[in-house]
Amino acid sequence: MPGSEPSYAVVPPKLIGGELCLDFINTHQWRRDRSAGGERLTDYEELLHWATHAGDLDGREGRRLRVAARRRPDRARAVLAEALALREALARLFARPRRPATADLALVNRMLAAAPVRAEVVPAAGGFGWSTAGPRSVLGRPLWAVLWNGLELLTSARLGQVRTCADARCGWMFLDLSRNRTRRWCAMENCGNRAKVRRHYARRRKGRGVSSRA
């Protein structure tokens, strides 16, 4: 049922995309079967839970933004709407890179123009990152790294490695880093195993049909 998915605070996101922007796209489960529901970003707090688990925010930033969102609920709802619009635009751009929609490009470019300028490299957990100017309580903060990462991937040679899960209902995206570029499933233990079970069941049914006609 739509809206029945658990909170990321209870069931953390599965980060299988290989890039932050692809994991963000995967915040909607069963992308190819919208009747199944599967929306995980149901409010601004869920966006913060996802961003913290994905490494986009640290715990302190998440807590600061949670307090700011409670003070400005209308703005928090507006940022969530922006997040969902960005997610769907990126999903379409990665799915159809040779036929990009003008509206999707316009949306990501508007958001890029509104995001802070990355002008300084600073130490970060495990390495380095970009500093971001402006107050740390800006509610749009969780979207900046997603946007930058998405545009970097769209404009890189790795764009050709972006894949969509072969499951007819799934639609999750990932970066195919397999040796022969033959990865088909978002995760073998999920969609891959379901496909194996379906094939096994189909073979058994076919075998029973042959024997019953003998």
C-alpha positions as CSV (number, residue, x, y, z in Angstrom):
1,M,0.0,0.0,0.0
2,P,1.3,3.5,-0.7
3,G,2.7,5.2,2.3
4,S,3.3,1.9,4.1
5,E,7.1,1.8,3.8
6,P,9.0,2.0,7.1
7,S,11.0,5.0,8.2
8,Y,14.6,5.2,7.3
9,A,15.2,5.7,11.0
10,V,14.0,2.1,11.4
11,V,15.1,0.5,8.1
12,P,18.1,2.3,6.7
13,P,18.4,2.8,3.0
14,K,20.1,0.2,0.8
15,L,23.0,2.1,-0.8
16,I,23.7,0.0,-3.8
17,G,23.9,2.6,-6.5
18,G,27.6,3.3,-6.4
19,E,27.0,7.0,-6.6
20,L,25.2,9.3,-4.2
21,C,22.8,10.6,-6.9
22,L,21.8,7.0,-7.9
23,D,21.2,6.1,-4.3
24,F,19.0,9.2,-4.1
25,I,17.0,8.0,-7.2
26,N,16.5,4.7,-5.4
27,T,14.6,6.3,-2.6
28,H,11.5,5.3,-4.5
29,Q,11.0,1.5,-4.4
30,W,9.3,-0.3,-7.3
31,R,9.9,2.7,-9.7
32,R,8.4,0.7,-12.6
33,D,5.2,-0.2,-10.6
34,R,4.0,3.0,-8.9
35,S,0.8,1.2,-7.9
36,A,2.9,-0.7,-5.4
37,G,3.7,2.5,-3.5
38,G,7.3,2.5,-2.3
39,E,7.8,6.2,-1.6
40,R,10.4,6.5,1.2
41,L,10.8,10.3,1.2
42,T,7.4,11.0,2.8
43,D,8.5,14.1,4.7
44,Y,11.5,16.3,5.3
45,E,12.7,14.3,8.3
46,E,12.9,11.2,6.1
47,L,15.1,13.2,3.7
48,L,17.4,14.0,6.6
49,H,17.4,10.3,7.7
50,W,18.4,9.3,4.2
51,A,21.0,12.0,3.8
52,T,22.6,11.1,7.1
53,H,22.8,7.3,6.3
54,A,24.1,8.1,2.8
55,G,26.9,10.2,4.2
56,D,25.5,13.4,2.7
57,L,25.1,14.9,6.2
58,D,26.8,14.2,9.5
59,G,24.8,13.7,12.6
60,R,25.3,17.2,13.9
61,E,24.1,18.7,10.6
62,G,21.1,16.5,10.6
63,R,20.1,17.5,14.1
64,R,20.6,21.2,13.3
65,L,18.4,20.9,10.1
66,R,15.7,19.0,12.0
67,V,15.4,21.8,14.5
68,A,15.3,24.4,11.7
69,A,12.7,22.4,9.8
70,R,10.4,22.4,12.8
71,R,10.7,26.2,13.0
72,R,10.0,26.6,9.2
73,P,7.6,23.7,8.3
74,D,6.4,25.4,5.1
75,R,9.9,25.8,3.8
76,A,10.7,22.2,4.8
77,R,7.7,21.0,2.7
78,A,8.9,23.1,-0.2
79,V,12.4,21.6,0.0
80,L,10.9,18.1,0.0
81,A,8.9,18.9,-3.1
82,E,12.2,20.2,-4.7
83,A,13.9,17.0,-3.6
84,L,11.3,14.8,-5.3
85,A,11.4,16.9,-8.5
86,L,15.2,16.7,-8.6
87,R,15.0,12.9,-8.0
88,E,12.6,12.3,-10.9
89,A,14.5,14.7,-13.2
90,L,17.7,12.9,-12.6
91,A,16.1,9.5,-13.1
92,R,14.8,10.5,-16.5
93,L,18.1,12.1,-17.5
94,F,20.0,8.9,-16.6
95,A,17.4,6.7,-18.3
96,R,17.4,8.7,-21.5
97,P,20.7,10.5,-21.8
98,R,20.5,10.8,-25.6
99,R,17.0,12.3,-25.5
100,P,17.0,14.6,-22.4
101,A,13.9,16.5,-21.7
102,T,14.3,20.3,-21.9
103,A,12.3,20.7,-18.7
104,D,14.5,18.3,-16.7
105,L,17.7,20.1,-17.8
106,A,16.1,23.4,-17.0
107,L,15.2,22.1,-13.5
108,V,18.7,20.9,-12.6
109,N,20.3,24.0,-14.0
110,R,18.0,26.2,-11.9
111,M,18.9,24.3,-8.8
112,L,22.6,24.5,-9.7
113,A,22.4,28.3,-10.1
114,A,20.7,28.5,-6.6
115,A,23.3,26.2,-4.9
116,P,26.4,27.6,-3.2
117,V,29.6,28.0,-5.3
118,R,32.2,25.3,-4.5
119,A,35.4,27.3,-4.2
120,E,37.4,25.6,-1.5
121,V,38.6,22.1,-0.8
122,V,38.5,21.2,2.9
123,P,39.3,18.0,5.0
124,A,36.3,15.6,5.3
125,A,35.7,12.2,6.7
126,G,38.0,9.8,4.9
127,G,39.5,12.4,2.6
128,F,38.5,15.8,1.3
129,G,35.3,17.6,0.3
130,W,34.0,21.0,-0.9
131,S,33.2,23.7,1.5
132,T,29.8,25.3,1.2
133,A,29.2,28.9,1.9
134,G,26.2,30.3,3.8
135,P,24.4,29.4,7.0
136,R,24.5,25.7,8.0
137,S,20.7,25.7,8.7
138,V,19.7,26.2,5.1
139,L,17.0,23.5,4.6
140,G,18.1,22.8,1.0
141,R,21.5,21.7,2.2
142,P,20.8,17.9,1.7
143,L,20.2,18.4,-2.0
144,W,23.4,20.2,-2.9
145,A,25.7,17.1,-2.9
146,V,23.1,15.1,-4.7
147,L,22.8,17.7,-7.4
148,W,26.6,18.2,-7.8
149,N,27.2,14.4,-7.9
150,G,24.4,13.9,-10.4
151,L,25.7,16.6,-12.8
152,E,29.3,15.3,-12.4
153,L,28.1,11.8,-13.4
154,L,25.9,13.1,-16.3
155,T,28.9,14.9,-17.7
156,S,31.5,12.1,-17.2
157,A,32.6,9.1,-19.2
158,R,30.9,6.9,-16.5
159,L,27.5,7.9,-17.7
160,G,27.6,4.9,-20.0
161,Q,28.0,2.6,-17.0
162,V,24.7,3.7,-15.4
163,R,22.2,0.8,-15.5
164,T,18.6,0.1,-14.5
165,C,17.7,-3.1,-12.7
166,A,16.4,-5.7,-15.1
167,D,13.5,-6.6,-12.7
168,A,10.2,-5.6,-14.4
169,R,9.0,-3.8,-11.3
170,C,12.2,-2.5,-9.7
171,G,13.7,0.3,-11.8
172,W,16.5,1.0,-9.3
173,M,19.7,2.5,-10.8
174,F,23.3,1.6,-10.2
175,L,26.8,2.1,-11.6
176,D,27.9,-1.1,-13.3
177,L,31.5,-1.7,-12.2
178,S,31.5,-5.4,-13.1
179,R,34.5,-6.6,-15.2
180,N,32.5,-7.3,-18.4
181,R,29.8,-4.6,-17.7
182,T,27.1,-7.3,-17.4
183,R,25.5,-6.6,-14.1
184,R,21.8,-6.9,-14.4
185,W,20.3,-6.6,-10.9
186,C,20.3,-3.8,-8.3
187,A,21.2,-6.5,-5.8
188,M,21.6,-10.2,-6.4
189,E,20.1,-11.1,-3.0
190,N,16.9,-9.2,-3.9
191,C,15.9,-8.8,-7.5
192,G,18.5,-11.4,-8.7
193,N,17.2,-14.1,-6.4
194,R,13.6,-13.4,-7.2
195,A,14.4,-13.8,-10.9
196,K,16.1,-17.1,-10.2
197,V,13.1,-18.4,-8.3
198,R,10.8,-17.3,-11.1
199,R,12.9,-19.1,-13.7
200,H,13.1,-22.2,-11.5
201,Y,9.3,-22.2,-11.1
202,A,8.7,-21.7,-14.8
203,R,11.0,-24.7,-15.6
204,R,9.2,-26.9,-13.1
205,R,5.8,-25.9,-14.6
206,K,7.1,-26.6,-18.1
207,G,8.4,-30.0,-17.0
208,R,5.1,-31.0,-15.4
209,G,3.3,-29.9,-18.6
210,V,5.5,-32.1,-20.8
211,S,5.1,-35.2,-18.5
212,S,1.3,-34.8,-18.2
213,R,1.0,-34.9,-22.0
214,A,3.3,-37.9,-22.4
